[in-house]
Amino acid sequence: MSTSRFEAFLAKIYVDEKARARFLVDARGEAIKAGLTEQEVEAAASMDRVGLDLLAKSLERKRVKSGR
Protein backbone atom coordinates (compact mmCIF):
# COMPACT_ATOMS: atom_id res chain seq x y z
CA MET A 1 0.00 0.00 0.00
CA SER A 2 1.10 3.54 -0.66
CA THR A 3 0.30 4.49 2.90
CA SER A 4 0.67 8.26 2.62
CA ARG A 5 -1.62 8.47 -0.42
CA PHE A 6 -4.21 6.22 1.23
CA GLU A 7 -4.05 8.21 4.48
CA ALA A 8 -4.47 11.49 2.58
CA PHE A 9 -7.49 10.03 0.77
CA LEU A 10 -9.06 8.96 4.07
CA ALA A 11 -8.36 12.32 5.68
CA LYS A 12 -10.07 14.08 2.81
CA ILE A 13 -13.24 12.00 2.99
CA TYR A 14 -13.30 12.43 6.78
CA VAL A 15 -13.19 16.24 6.69
CA ASP A 16 -14.45 17.31 3.25
CA GLU A 17 -18.21 16.91 3.04
CA LYS A 18 -18.32 17.11 -0.77
CA ALA A 19 -15.52 14.56 -1.16
CA ARG A 20 -17.32 12.27 1.30
CA ALA A 21 -20.60 12.61 -0.64
CA ARG A 22 -18.84 11.69 -3.90
CA PHE A 23 -17.17 8.75 -2.15
CA LEU A 24 -20.49 7.48 -0.81
CA VAL A 25 -21.98 7.54 -4.31
CA ASP A 26 -19.00 5.84 -6.01
CA ALA A 27 -16.38 4.63 -3.53
CA ARG A 28 -14.36 2.62 -6.05
CA GLY A 29 -14.40 5.37 -8.65
CA GLU A 30 -13.25 8.03 -6.18
CA ALA A 31 -10.49 5.76 -4.85
CA ILE A 32 -9.29 5.02 -8.38
CA LYS A 33 -9.34 8.74 -9.24
CA ALA A 34 -7.19 9.33 -6.16
CA GLY A 35 -4.55 6.99 -7.59
CA LEU A 36 -4.88 4.30 -4.95
CA THR A 37 -3.60 0.79 -5.50
CA GLU A 38 -6.03 -2.03 -6.20
CA GLN A 39 -5.69 -3.22 -2.60
CA GLU A 40 -6.38 0.30 -1.30
CA VAL A 41 -9.36 0.71 -3.61
CA GLU A 42 -10.85 -2.49 -2.20
CA ALA A 43 -10.13 -1.40 1.37
CA ALA A 44 -11.80 1.96 0.76
CA ALA A 45 -14.78 0.40 -1.00
CA SER A 46 -15.39 -1.98 1.89
CA MET A 47 -15.21 0.78 4.50
CA ASP A 48 -17.97 0.87 7.09
CA ARG A 49 -20.23 3.71 5.92
CA VAL A 50 -21.89 4.21 9.32
CA GLY A 51 -18.47 4.39 10.99
CA LEU A 52 -17.31 6.88 8.35
CA ASP A 53 -20.28 9.12 9.06
CA LEU A 54 -19.82 8.90 12.83
CA LEU A 55 -16.13 9.76 12.59
CA ALA A 56 -16.77 12.67 10.21
CA LYS A 57 -19.39 14.10 12.57
CA SER A 58 -17.08 13.68 15.55
CA LEU A 59 -14.24 15.48 13.76
CA GLU A 60 -16.59 18.29 12.76
CA ARG A 61 -17.74 18.78 16.37
CA LYS A 62 -14.11 18.91 17.50
CA ARG A 63 -13.24 21.51 14.84
CA VAL A 64 -16.24 23.65 15.82
CA LYS A 65 -15.40 23.31 19.51
CA SER A 66 -11.78 24.34 18.94
CA GLY A 67 -12.85 27.30 16.79
CA ARG A 68 -11.28 26.12 13.53
C-alpha positions in Angstrom: 0.0 0.0 0.0 1.1 3.5 -0.7 0.3 4.5 2.9 0.7 8.3 2.6 -1.6 8.5 -0.4 -4.2 6.2 1.2 -4.0 8.2 4.5 -4.5 11.5 2.6 -7.5 10.0 0.8 -9.1 9.0 4.1 -8.4 12.3 5.7 -10.1 14.1 2.8 -13.2 12.0 3.0 -13.3 12.4 6.8 -13.2 16.2 6.7 -14.5 17.3 3.3 -18.2 16.9 3.0 -18.3 17.1 -0.8 -15.5 14.6 -1.2 -17.3 12.3 1.3 -20.6 12.6 -0.6 -18.8 11.7 -3.9 -17.2 8.7 -2.1 -20.5 7.5 -0.8 -22.0 7.5 -4.3 -19.0 5.8 -6.0 -16.4 4.6 -3.5 -14.4 2.6 -6.0 -14.4 5.4 -8.7 -13.2 8.0 -6.2 -10.5 5.8 -4.9 -9.3 5.0 -8.4 -9.3 8.7 -9.2 -7.2 9.3 -6.2 -4.6 7.0 -7.6 -4.9 4.3 -5.0 -3.6 0.8 -5.5 -6.0 -2.0 -6.2 -5.7 -3.2 -2.6 -6.4 0.3 -1.3 -9.4 0.7 -3.6 -10.8 -2.5 -2.2 -10.1 -1.4 1.4 -11.8 2.0 0.8 -14.8 0.4 -1.0 -15.4 -2.0 1.9 -15.2 0.8 4.5 -18.0 0.9 7.1 -20.2 3.7 5.9 -21.9 4.2 9.3 -18.5 4.4 11.0 -17.3 6.9 8.4 -20.3 9.1 9.1 -19.8 8.9 12.8 -16.1 9.8 12.6 -16.8 12.7 10.2 -19.4 14.1 12.6 -17.1 13.7 15.6 -14.2 15.5 13.8 -16.6 18.3 12.8 -17.7 18.8 16.4 -14.1 18.9 17.5 -13.2 21.5 14.8 -16.2 23.7 15.8 -15.4 23.3 19.5 -11.8 24.3 18.9 -12.9 27.3 16.8 -11.3 26.1 13.5 
